[in-house]
Amino acid sequence: MAHPLQSDITKLRPESQAVLHRLLDQGETPGAIARAIQAQTKERVSAEAITRYSSRYHRRQAKQQQVKQRLDGFLALLQKDGLSVSDLLRAVLLERLSTAKQDGTAAGLDLLKLEEAERKRGEYELKQRQANFSNLYRERELDLKERKHSLAEKEFQLQREKGRANLEELERKAHAGQSLTPDDVRRIREIFGLYDDPEATETKRHGE
């Protein structure tokens, strides 16, 4: 089923508009463009609609070119003064200047102030990201220390329970009148090594 003849360019599908813009840029006639669109996308558009749209399109493209030339000249001056301009900043400036051109405020637009404002905004955002990263790093460090402390506490409790169990076993042997083995003696030393006051032990050594 053939597509109806379209007289409103804005209602064409994106692929048809892409063909239209490409051929307008190449300077093709409205009739040739209409035939190309029908051959490539099956959509039909009148040559008269393309003619009307063509004048608006070329005016818009001319304005965009003026904006780009003004911005390129401004960026060239910045680079001449030794200032680097990122692709992102260039895109932002181009977008701002294009908007100003459309709403009629471009004549009063101070590109130097705009560039300075955008640069400061970028520096602020970078500082914010660095601050967020530092806070995240400190939080992870604190979490790691807490985990290490928790593990050390668990290890201490484990050794304490082990020592208490050994001490209870030795006390049971003593009450039962059983002789202590060399292994029992070693366990006694381990127990009291864990629980003796270090300062008292050091004082005893000096006294000896």
PABAGU-40167 format. One record per residue (C-alpha): x, y, z; residue in three letters; residue number from 1. Coordinates in nm, 4 decimals. Each point is the difference from the previous one (the first is absolute). Layout:
<nodes>
{x:X | y:Y | z:Z | residuo:ALA | num:NUM}
...
</nodes>
This chain:
<nodes>
{x:0.0000 | y:0.0000 | z:0.0000 | residuo:MET | num:1}
{x:0.1461 | y:0.3361 | z:-0.1112 | residuo:ALA | num:2}
{x:0.0625 | y:0.2684 | z:0.2593 | residuo:HIS | num:3}
{x:-0.2174 | y:0.3135 | z:-0.0290 | residuo:PRO | num:4}
{x:0.1630 | y:0.3108 | z:-0.1434 | residuo:LEU | num:5}
{x:0.1459 | y:0.1889 | z:0.2956 | residuo:GLN | num:6}
{x:-0.0043 | y:0.3797 | z:0.0073 | residuo:SER | num:7}
{x:0.1321 | y:0.0437 | z:0.3579 | residuo:ASP | num:8}
{x:0.3733 | y:-0.0703 | z:0.0237 | residuo:ILE | num:9}
{x:-0.0120 | y:-0.0332 | z:0.3802 | residuo:THR | num:10}
{x:-0.2253 | y:-0.3058 | z:-0.0361 | residuo:LYS | num:11}
{x:0.2571 | y:-0.1928 | z:-0.2029 | residuo:LEU | num:12}
{x:0.1741 | y:-0.2883 | z:0.1710 | residuo:ARG | num:13}
{x:0.3545 | y:0.0679 | z:0.1308 | residuo:PRO | num:14}
{x:0.1600 | y:-0.2028 | z:-0.2814 | residuo:GLU | num:15}
{x:-0.1874 | y:0.2074 | z:-0.2601 | residuo:SER | num:16}
{x:0.1072 | y:0.3236 | z:0.1692 | residuo:GLN | num:17}
{x:0.3599 | y:-0.1217 | z:0.0018 | residuo:ALA | num:18}
{x:-0.0141 | y:-0.0541 | z:-0.3781 | residuo:VAL | num:19}
{x:-0.1635 | y:0.3422 | z:-0.0421 | residuo:LEU | num:20}
{x:0.2668 | y:0.1856 | z:0.1997 | residuo:HIS | num:21}
{x:0.2862 | y:-0.1827 | z:-0.1668 | residuo:ARG | num:22}
{x:-0.1253 | y:0.0830 | z:-0.3486 | residuo:LEU | num:23}
{x:-0.0804 | y:0.3610 | z:0.0935 | residuo:LEU | num:24}
{x:0.3599 | y:0.0370 | z:0.1171 | residuo:ASP | num:25}
{x:0.1125 | y:-0.1410 | z:-0.3336 | residuo:GLN | num:26}
{x:-0.2097 | y:0.2568 | z:-0.1888 | residuo:GLY | num:27}
{x:-0.2427 | y:-0.2425 | z:-0.1657 | residuo:GLU | num:28}
{x:-0.3258 | y:0.1322 | z:-0.1460 | residuo:THR | num:29}
{x:-0.3313 | y:-0.0528 | z:0.1832 | residuo:PRO | num:30}
{x:-0.1245 | y:-0.2365 | z:-0.2701 | residuo:GLY | num:31}
{x:0.3123 | y:-0.2163 | z:0.0172 | residuo:ALA | num:32}
{x:-0.0199 | y:-0.0067 | z:0.3791 | residuo:ILE | num:33}
{x:-0.3660 | y:-0.1089 | z:-0.0068 | residuo:ALA | num:34}
{x:0.0828 | y:-0.2857 | z:-0.2366 | residuo:ARG | num:35}
{x:0.2993 | y:-0.1071 | z:0.2111 | residuo:ALA | num:36}
{x:-0.2087 | y:-0.0057 | z:0.3194 | residuo:ILE | num:37}
{x:-0.2668 | y:-0.2153 | z:-0.1662 | residuo:GLN | num:38}
{x:0.2617 | y:-0.2377 | z:-0.1420 | residuo:ALA | num:39}
{x:0.1903 | y:-0.0413 | z:0.3285 | residuo:GLN | num:40}
{x:-0.2741 | y:0.0129 | z:0.2645 | residuo:THR | num:41}
{x:-0.3255 | y:-0.0514 | z:-0.1994 | residuo:LYS | num:42}
{x:-0.1372 | y:0.3258 | z:0.1443 | residuo:GLU | num:43}
{x:-0.1427 | y:0.2563 | z:-0.2421 | residuo:ARG | num:44}
{x:0.0448 | y:0.3746 | z:0.0479 | residuo:VAL | num:45}
{x:-0.0910 | y:0.2824 | z:-0.2357 | residuo:SER | num:46}
{x:0.2698 | y:0.2083 | z:-0.1671 | residuo:ALA | num:47}
{x:-0.1873 | y:0.3136 | z:0.1117 | residuo:GLU | num:48}
{x:0.0312 | y:-0.1037 | z:0.3675 | residuo:ALA | num:49}
{x:0.3715 | y:-0.0590 | z:-0.0489 | residuo:ILE | num:50}
{x:0.0356 | y:0.3438 | z:-0.1633 | residuo:THR | num:51}
{x:-0.1695 | y:0.1732 | z:0.2947 | residuo:ARG | num:52}
{x:0.2029 | y:-0.1964 | z:0.2525 | residuo:TYR | num:53}
{x:0.3253 | y:0.0557 | z:-0.1901 | residuo:SER | num:54}
{x:0.0003 | y:0.3762 | z:0.0571 | residuo:SER | num:55}
{x:-0.0530 | y:-0.0406 | z:0.3744 | residuo:ARG | num:56}
{x:0.2607 | y:-0.2751 | z:0.0184 | residuo:TYR | num:57}
{x:0.2685 | y:0.2033 | z:-0.1773 | residuo:HIS | num:58}
{x:-0.0688 | y:0.3054 | z:0.2178 | residuo:ARG | num:59}
{x:0.0359 | y:-0.2142 | z:0.3107 | residuo:ARG | num:60}
{x:0.3207 | y:-0.1565 | z:-0.1291 | residuo:GLN | num:61}
{x:0.1413 | y:0.3444 | z:-0.0782 | residuo:ALA | num:62}
{x:-0.0716 | y:0.1142 | z:0.3570 | residuo:LYS | num:63}
{x:0.1627 | y:-0.3119 | z:0.1398 | residuo:GLN | num:64}
{x:0.3057 | y:0.0663 | z:-0.2147 | residuo:GLN | num:65}
{x:0.0207 | y:0.3576 | z:0.1288 | residuo:GLN | num:66}
{x:-0.0202 | y:-0.1278 | z:0.3570 | residuo:VAL | num:67}
{x:0.2729 | y:-0.2548 | z:-0.0653 | residuo:LYS | num:68}
{x:0.2267 | y:0.2583 | z:-0.1646 | residuo:GLN | num:69}
{x:-0.0438 | y:0.2399 | z:0.2907 | residuo:ARG | num:70}
{x:0.0723 | y:-0.2712 | z:0.2512 | residuo:LEU | num:71}
{x:0.3016 | y:-0.1290 | z:-0.1946 | residuo:ASP | num:72}
{x:0.1412 | y:0.3528 | z:-0.0081 | residuo:GLY | num:73}
{x:-0.0499 | y:0.0390 | z:0.3741 | residuo:PHE | num:74}
{x:0.1601 | y:-0.3375 | z:0.0769 | residuo:LEU | num:75}
{x:0.2939 | y:0.0862 | z:-0.2254 | residuo:ALA | num:76}
{x:0.0602 | y:0.3134 | z:0.2083 | residuo:LEU | num:77}
{x:-0.0108 | y:-0.2042 | z:0.3208 | residuo:LEU | num:78}
{x:0.2483 | y:-0.2506 | z:-0.1329 | residuo:GLN | num:79}
{x:0.2230 | y:0.2838 | z:-0.1204 | residuo:LYS | num:80}
{x:0.0093 | y:0.1216 | z:0.3607 | residuo:ASP | num:81}
{x:0.1089 | y:-0.3473 | z:0.1109 | residuo:GLY | num:82}
{x:-0.3360 | y:-0.1201 | z:0.1327 | residuo:LEU | num:83}
{x:-0.1082 | y:-0.3534 | z:-0.0850 | residuo:SER | num:84}
{x:-0.3627 | y:-0.0676 | z:-0.0943 | residuo:VAL | num:85}
{x:-0.1447 | y:-0.3478 | z:0.0387 | residuo:SER | num:86}
{x:-0.2402 | y:-0.1546 | z:-0.2518 | residuo:ASP | num:87}
{x:-0.2668 | y:-0.0009 | z:0.2708 | residuo:LEU | num:88}
{x:0.0399 | y:0.3713 | z:0.0716 | residuo:LEU | num:89}
{x:-0.0012 | y:0.0750 | z:-0.3708 | residuo:ARG | num:90}
{x:-0.3274 | y:-0.1920 | z:-0.0406 | residuo:ALA | num:91}
{x:-0.1571 | y:0.1864 | z:0.2944 | residuo:VAL | num:92}
{x:0.1014 | y:0.3371 | z:-0.1383 | residuo:LEU | num:93}
{x:-0.1314 | y:-0.0904 | z:-0.3441 | residuo:LEU | num:94}
{x:-0.3329 | y:-0.1078 | z:0.1465 | residuo:GLU | num:95}
{x:-0.0310 | y:0.3181 | z:0.2078 | residuo:ARG | num:96}
{x:0.0888 | y:0.2213 | z:-0.2937 | residuo:LEU | num:97}
{x:-0.2417 | y:-0.1825 | z:-0.2287 | residuo:SER | num:98}
{x:-0.2819 | y:0.0472 | z:0.2508 | residuo:THR | num:99}
{x:0.0830 | y:0.3681 | z:0.0356 | residuo:ALA | num:100}
{x:-0.0027 | y:0.0363 | z:-0.3784 | residuo:LYS | num:101}
{x:-0.3467 | y:-0.1485 | z:-0.0180 | residuo:GLN | num:102}
{x:-0.1545 | y:0.2146 | z:0.2742 | residuo:ASP | num:103}
{x:0.1682 | y:0.3202 | z:-0.1182 | residuo:GLY | num:104}
{x:0.2369 | y:0.0503 | z:0.2953 | residuo:THR | num:105}
{x:0.3208 | y:-0.0910 | z:-0.1831 | residuo:ALA | num:106}
{x:0.0976 | y:0.3639 | z:-0.0621 | residuo:ALA | num:107}
{x:0.0317 | y:0.0655 | z:0.3714 | residuo:GLY | num:108}
{x:0.1626 | y:-0.3305 | z:0.0847 | residuo:LEU | num:109}
{x:0.3455 | y:0.0342 | z:0.1560 | residuo:ASP | num:110}
{x:0.1851 | y:-0.3129 | z:-0.1044 | residuo:LEU | num:111}
{x:0.2884 | y:0.0707 | z:0.2344 | residuo:LEU | num:112}
{x:-0.2320 | y:0.0093 | z:0.3030 | residuo:LYS | num:113}
{x:-0.1826 | y:-0.3065 | z:-0.1291 | residuo:LEU | num:114}
{x:0.3253 | y:-0.1904 | z:-0.0403 | residuo:GLU | num:115}
{x:0.1140 | y:0.1042 | z:0.3482 | residuo:GLU | num:116}
{x:-0.3313 | y:-0.1055 | z:0.1540 | residuo:ALA | num:117}
{x:0.0057 | y:-0.3379 | z:-0.1720 | residuo:GLU | num:118}
{x:0.3624 | y:-0.0563 | z:0.0974 | residuo:ARG | num:119}
{x:-0.0735 | y:0.0811 | z:0.3650 | residuo:LYS | num:120}
{x:-0.3030 | y:-0.2286 | z:-0.0063 | residuo:ARG | num:121}
{x:0.2183 | y:-0.2794 | z:-0.1349 | residuo:GLY | num:122}
{x:0.2622 | y:0.0622 | z:0.2703 | residuo:GLU | num:123}
{x:-0.2699 | y:-0.0035 | z:0.2697 | residuo:TYR | num:124}
{x:-0.1442 | y:-0.3282 | z:-0.1286 | residuo:GLU | num:125}
{x:0.3506 | y:-0.1499 | z:-0.0057 | residuo:LEU | num:126}
{x:0.0599 | y:0.1067 | z:0.3614 | residuo:LYS | num:127}
{x:-0.3358 | y:-0.1466 | z:0.0981 | residuo:GLN | num:128}
{x:0.0888 | y:-0.3345 | z:-0.1601 | residuo:ARG | num:129}
{x:0.3393 | y:0.0032 | z:0.1739 | residuo:GLN | num:130}
{x:-0.1651 | y:0.0777 | z:0.3356 | residuo:ALA | num:131}
{x:-0.2514 | y:-0.2811 | z:-0.0492 | residuo:ASN | num:132}
{x:0.2811 | y:-0.2387 | z:-0.0868 | residuo:PHE | num:133}
{x:0.1973 | y:0.1034 | z:0.3104 | residuo:SER | num:134}
{x:-0.3046 | y:-0.0504 | z:0.2230 | residuo:ASN | num:135}
{x:-0.0620 | y:-0.3420 | z:-0.1520 | residuo:LEU | num:136}
{x:0.3666 | y:-0.0938 | z:0.0515 | residuo:TYR | num:137}
{x:-0.0109 | y:0.1064 | z:0.3676 | residuo:ARG | num:138}
{x:-0.3208 | y:-0.1947 | z:0.0562 | residuo:GLU | num:139}
{x:0.1561 | y:-0.3129 | z:-0.1479 | residuo:ARG | num:140}
{x:0.3128 | y:0.0453 | z:0.2120 | residuo:GLU | num:141}
{x:-0.2125 | y:0.0345 | z:0.3141 | residuo:LEU | num:142}
{x:-0.2035 | y:-0.3050 | z:-0.0947 | residuo:ASP | num:143}
{x:0.3202 | y:-0.1995 | z:-0.0558 | residuo:LEU | num:144}
{x:0.1381 | y:0.1024 | z:0.3405 | residuo:LYS | num:145}
{x:-0.3252 | y:-0.0968 | z:0.1682 | residuo:GLU | num:146}
{x:0.0099 | y:-0.3396 | z:-0.1686 | residuo:ARG | num:147}
{x:0.3598 | y:-0.0564 | z:0.1104 | residuo:LYS | num:148}
{x:-0.0912 | y:0.0981 | z:0.3551 | residuo:HIS | num:149}
{x:-0.2956 | y:-0.2363 | z:-0.0059 | residuo:SER | num:150}
{x:0.2182 | y:-0.2863 | z:-0.1224 | residuo:LEU | num:151}
{x:0.2616 | y:0.0717 | z:0.2689 | residuo:ALA | num:152}
{x:-0.2738 | y:0.0058 | z:0.2658 | residuo:GLU | num:153}
{x:-0.1345 | y:-0.3356 | z:-0.1210 | residuo:LYS | num:154}
{x:0.3497 | y:-0.1496 | z:0.0051 | residuo:GLU | num:155}
{x:0.0555 | y:0.1265 | z:0.3548 | residuo:PHE | num:156}
{x:-0.3306 | y:-0.1472 | z:0.1173 | residuo:GLN | num:157}
{x:0.0872 | y:-0.3305 | z:-0.1641 | residuo:LEU | num:158}
{x:0.3372 | y:-0.0152 | z:0.1765 | residuo:GLN | num:159}
{x:-0.1618 | y:0.1009 | z:0.3271 | residuo:ARG | num:160}
{x:-0.2567 | y:-0.2790 | z:-0.0205 | residuo:GLU | num:161}
{x:0.2718 | y:-0.2455 | z:-0.0901 | residuo:LYS | num:162}
{x:0.2070 | y:0.1091 | z:0.3019 | residuo:GLY | num:163}
{x:-0.2980 | y:-0.0249 | z:0.2319 | residuo:ARG | num:164}
{x:-0.0745 | y:-0.3536 | z:-0.1205 | residuo:ALA | num:165}
{x:0.3637 | y:-0.1035 | z:0.0571 | residuo:ASN | num:166}
{x:0.0002 | y:0.1531 | z:0.3467 | residuo:LEU | num:167}
{x:-0.3195 | y:-0.1824 | z:0.0945 | residuo:GLU | num:168}
{x:0.1499 | y:-0.3287 | z:-0.1208 | residuo:GLU | num:169}
{x:0.3130 | y:0.0547 | z:0.2086 | residuo:LEU | num:170}
{x:-0.2041 | y:0.0883 | z:0.3075 | residuo:GLU | num:171}
{x:-0.1991 | y:-0.3188 | z:-0.0452 | residuo:ARG | num:172}
{x:0.3225 | y:-0.2012 | z:-0.0097 | residuo:LYS | num:173}
{x:0.1333 | y:0.1730 | z:0.3107 | residuo:ALA | num:174}
{x:-0.3179 | y:-0.0730 | z:0.1967 | residuo:HIS | num:175}
{x:0.0098 | y:-0.3597 | z:-0.1167 | residuo:ALA | num:176}
{x:0.3607 | y:-0.0359 | z:0.1259 | residuo:GLY | num:177}
{x:0.1360 | y:-0.0786 | z:-0.3462 | residuo:GLN | num:178}
{x:0.3593 | y:0.0843 | z:-0.0889 | residuo:SER | num:179}
{x:0.0648 | y:0.2804 | z:-0.2453 | residuo:LEU | num:180}
{x:0.1666 | y:-0.0985 | z:-0.3272 | residuo:THR | num:181}
{x:0.2606 | y:0.2146 | z:-0.1825 | residuo:PRO | num:182}
{x:-0.2779 | y:0.0949 | z:-0.2416 | residuo:ASP | num:183}
{x:-0.2101 | y:0.1179 | z:0.2953 | residuo:ASP | num:184}
{x:0.2895 | y:0.2171 | z:0.1178 | residuo:VAL | num:185}
{x:0.0313 | y:0.1526 | z:-0.3483 | residuo:ARG | num:186}
{x:-0.3723 | y:0.0737 | z:-0.0021 | residuo:ARG | num:187}
{x:0.0282 | y:0.1670 | z:0.3423 | residuo:ILE | num:188}
{x:0.2769 | y:0.2242 | z:-0.1297 | residuo:ARG | num:189}
{x:-0.2098 | y:0.0902 | z:-0.3056 | residuo:GLU | num:190}
{x:-0.2998 | y:0.0852 | z:0.2167 | residuo:ILE | num:191}
{x:0.1923 | y:0.2208 | z:0.2388 | residuo:PHE | num:192}
{x:0.1942 | y:0.1473 | z:-0.2865 | residuo:GLY | num:193}
{x:-0.3322 | y:0.1166 | z:-0.1444 | residuo:LEU | num:194}
{x:-0.1456 | y:0.1391 | z:0.3209 | residuo:TYR | num:195}
{x:0.2980 | y:0.1198 | z:0.2080 | residuo:ASP | num:196}
{x:0.0374 | y:0.3766 | z:0.0407 | residuo:ASP | num:197}
{x:0.2928 | y:0.0992 | z:-0.2279 | residuo:PRO | num:198}
{x:0.1194 | y:0.2687 | z:0.2432 | residuo:GLU | num:199}
{x:0.0037 | y:-0.2448 | z:0.2905 | residuo:ALA | num:200}
{x:0.1982 | y:-0.2508 | z:-0.2082 | residuo:THR | num:201}
{x:0.2517 | y:0.2657 | z:-0.0999 | residuo:GLU | num:202}
{x:0.0387 | y:0.1087 | z:0.3663 | residuo:THR | num:203}
{x:0.0583 | y:-0.3592 | z:0.1035 | residuo:LYS | num:204}
{x:0.2755 | y:-0.0376 | z:-0.2602 | residuo:ARG | num:205}
{x:0.1804 | y:0.3082 | z:0.1239 | residuo:HIS | num:206}
{x:-0.0343 | y:-0.1223 | z:0.3586 | residuo:GLY | num:207}
{x:0.1663 | y:-0.3236 | z:-0.0952 | residuo:GLU | num:208}
</nodes>
